[in-house]
Amino acid sequence: METSKPMTPPSLYEALSVNIKCTQKGEYELLLPSSFCFGPRIFGGLVMSMVHQATESYFTENHPKFNQPHVISMQWQFFRQVYPSTAKLAIHDIHIGKSGSLLQATISQDGHACMMSLVNMANLQVSPGLTFKTDWKLDPPTIEASISSLAADCDPRWISYQTPYHPESFRRVQSYVKFYVPYEQQQSHIRDHWITPADPGVTFTTEMLGFLLDLSLPIIDNYLPGESTGGQIACIALGLEQKKDREAGITEVIDPSSGAFESPAVYLSLSTTIEIKKLMPARGAKWLFMRAYAKQIKDGRMSMEVVVFDESLDLVALSQQLCPIMELSRMKTSKESL
């Protein structure tokens, strides 16, 4: 049977390299392609990863003697939505120190500030200091998984799910990652997933962590099981359909509706903090484990934490997010400031 060839999104590597252009010291032009949109707006995780890349380049080029090549944390505030086009990034020194430094990064579009971050720089490969092993661990514990079985799509505890890519689909940005969802029903405030790049030629790098920490499957949909397509139960059902089609050799024609987001409500980010605890391997990583969980959902706001681990379940990064909850119909049409 002849099948259609799936559309593939533009390269994430390209977005983090050729789409960042230094125009003068501390100033950059960012090309924000529509393939990285969630609905009408640019996905904030992409911008955070682009700033990560640019600040490391800026600091290494302008302060080489301090040997602080790594972003170790970012504290973001979001004022206005960013749309597919170009944006300007301005980087300013706040404090340059012997063991750590602080930068300010501001994203603006059409003359208006949209996002701002304080960025801490240090050297994660040379960090002398006290180290103690704590007893902290995920609670509830992770569901057992075999990486080789996940890769072969045959782990009895996990099902793969991937958002189809179409340049006009609502949540096309999620097409960059293949998610693995547990069959075992979890508490509603938790979303666990193993993730791997949708493009087999890609690996996850340290610079991509901002992008990944903002990309978890939606928690709010677990509370709206009959009204959404993004909750755990819905993702399992869609994953099983995708697996059945693959086994039958069927590749469906991908249209904008196949990447739709059917839910009465979605959440954005008002503020986000990111801490990077461990560098990715130089060659990148193929597999990461991610848990997103809501600490509170109240009065139209959700307090959420996202943690990312490597294959050995060593902590790689974490993020705290304050998320206003919005009606989907308003998000599609409104360009108001948050």
N, C-alpha and C positions, 0 to 999 in steps of 0.2 A: 504493500500500500504506500503510495506516495504521500508524504506528509510535508507540511510547511516548515520552513526553517525559523526557529524562534528568534525574535529580535533580541539583541543584547545591548545593555547600556554602555555608554562611553566609559573609558577607563578611569578608575579611581586613582591610579598612579598618575595619570595625566593631570587630573584636577589638582593634585598635590605637588606638581612640578611645573609644567609649562603654563598652567593657568595662574601662576603667581609671578608677577613681574615687578622687580624693584625699579622705581622711577627716580628716586634719589635717596640719600641716607635717611633711613627710618620711615620711608614712605613706599607703599606697594599698591599696585593695582591688581585686583582679584577678578578673574573672569568666573562668573557663577552661572553655569549652564543649567537649562531647564530640566535636564535629566536628573538633577539632584533636588528636585522639588518634592514637597509633601503637600498636595493640593496646589494652590497658587503660589506658595511662598518657598523660598530656598530653605532647605533643611539646615537647622542651626548646627548640627553635628559636623557638617561639611566645613562650615566657616571656622568652627573651633579647631578642626584638624589643619586647615590652611594656616591659621594663625600660629598653631604649634610649629609647623614647618618654617614659617617666616621668622618667628622670634628666635628660633635656634640658629638660623642662618644669620640673622642680624647680630646676635650677641657674639657668635664665633668670629664674624668678620670685623666687628668694631671693638671688641674687648678680648682679644685672643689671649692675653697674658693671664687672665683670670681663670682660664680652663674650666668654664662652667657651660658645657655644651648641651645640657639637657633641661627641658621643661619638667619640673617636678610637681607643679600645681598651677591651676588656673581658677580664678573666681570671676564668673561671668554675670553680668546684668544685661537684660534684653529690654530695649525701649520701644523699638519699632520692628515690624516685620521687614525682612529683606527679600527682594524679588529677583528673578533671573535677569541678569544684566551684568554690569561691572560695579564693583564697590571699591572704596579706598580703605587701606589699612595704614594707620599711623602708629608708630612705636616710639615711646619715650622712655628714657631712663628715669626711674624713681630713686633707686639706691643701688650702687655697685659695691659689693663687699667681697672680702677675701674668700669666704666659704659659700656665699649665696648672694644673689642679686634679685632685684625686683624691677619689672618693667610694666608699663601700661600700654595696652593695645586697644585702639578704638576703630571700629568699623563704621563707615558712613556711606550713605548712598543718596544721590541727588541733594547733596549739601546738608543732610541731616544725620546726626549720630544715631546709630541703630543698636549697636552692641558695644560693650566695653568690658575689658578684663584686666585684672592684676595678674601678672605671670611671674612665678618664682622660678629662677634658674639655679642650677647647681650641677654637680657631677655625680651621677648615680653609680659610677664605677669606682670612685675614690671618695668614700664617705665614712671616715673613721668615727667611731663613737660607740656608746653602749648599745648592745644588742641582746635582747632576751626573748626567749620563746614564750608566747602567751598561750592560753588555753582557748582562745577565741576560735569558733568554728561556725559554719552555717547551721542554723536550726530553723526548720527541720533539715536533716542532712540531705545531700544530693542523692538522686536516684542513680544507681550504678549504671555505668555505660562502658562499652568497649569501643575505642576509637576505630579499630579495624572493622568492627561490625557496623558502626555508623557510616563509615566510608563506603561499605558494601550495601548500605541501605537494608540491613537485615537484623539490626538489633531489636530483640523482642520487646524492649522497654521504651523505645523511642521511634517516632515517625518523622520523616523529613517533610518540610513544608517550604515552598518558595513562592514569593509573589511574582507573577509573570511581569515582564517588562514591556511597557508600551510608552512611547514618548509623551502621551497625553493621559496616562492613567493617574489616578489620584495619589496613590502611595508608591509611585515608581521607584523612589529612593530605596525602598526595602528590597528591591530586586538585586542589590549588590551582595546580599548575604543569603545563604541557605540556612534555615533554622531547623533544629531538631527538637521536637516537642515530646514530653513524656506522655505515655498512655495513662499512667496512674494519675488520678484526679488529685490536684493540689488545692491548698487553701486559696480562696479567691484573691487574696492580696499579694500572691506570689506568682511570678512568671519565670520559670526555669527554661533555659535553652542552651544546647550546644550550638555553636555557629562555625561556619566555614565559608570562605569566599565562594560566591556563585560562579566566578570565573576560575577555572582550575589553574590558570597561569598566574594567579595573584596569591600573595600571602599577606597576612595582617602584620603591619609594622607599628612601631611605637607611635609614630605620627598619626596613625589612624584611630587611636584610642578615643579621642573626642567624638569622632564619627560613630564608633561602635557603642559607646556609652549612652548615646542618644537614640539608639535604634532598636531598643527592646520591643517585643510584641506588647500590645496595649493591655495594661492591667484593668482599666475601667471597663473593658469589654467582658471581663469575667463576671461583672455585676449586671450585665445586660445580655444574658445568654440567648434570649429570644429575639433580640433586636440588632445583633451585630454579627460580623464575620471575622472578628479578630480575637475572640476569646479562645481559651485552651480547647474547649470542646469543638468549636467550629474549625480550629486549625487542624485538629486531629482528623476530622471528617474530610477537609479539603486535602490534607496530606495523603489520606488513603485513596482518594480519587486520583490524585496525581500519580501515586505509585501504580495503581491499576492501569492508568493510561500508558505509563512507561513500559510496563510489562507487556502491554498489547501493541507497543510500537507506535502509539498515537501521540502526535504533537498537534495540539489544537491551534487554530488560527488565533493569534493574540490581538485583542482589540482593547480600547480604553476601559471597557467595563470589567475586563478580567482582572484589572488591578484596582478595582473600586474599593472603597472603604465604606461598608454599610454599617453605620452606627449612628445613633442620635447625638452622640457627644464624643469629643476628642479633647486631648489636653496638649497645651503648649508648655514652654518653659519660661518662667519669669526670671529665675536665677538658677545658676548651676555652678557647682564647684567640682573640680576634678583633681584627684591626687593620683600620681603615677608612682607605684611602689617598686616596679621591676621593669627593666628594659626587655623588649622583645629580642629574640635572637637576631643576629645581623642578617640572616637570610629570611627573616619573618617567620610567622607561625601560621600553620594551616588550621588549627583547631583551638577554640577558646570556649570556656564555659561562662555563661552569664546568668546572674540572678537579678531580677528587678522586683522590688517589693514596696508596697505602699505602707507607710507608717500611720497615715491618717488621710481620710477623704471626708472633708467637711466644708460646708458653706462655699461650694464651688471651687475648692482648692484641694490639691493632693500633694502631700509630702512624700517623696519617693527617694529610695536609694537604689543604686545599681552597682553591682560588684562584678568584676571580671577576673577569671582565673585561667592559668594555662592548663595544658594537658595533665600535669601532675597535681593540679588543684592548688598551686601556689598562687597567692594573691598578686595580681598584676596592676589593677587600678580600681578605683571606686569613685562614685559620683553621688552627690546630694542634689536633689532638684525640687524646686517649688513650682508646681504646675497648676495654673488656672485651667478649669474645665470649661470648654466652650461648645455650643451647639454646632454641629457640622455645617448646617445651612449658613450660619453666620460666618464661619471660617472661610467658606468658599467665596463669599461675596464681599466681606469687610476688609478694608485696608486700614482700619483704625489702629492707633498705637495701643499696646497692651496696657 
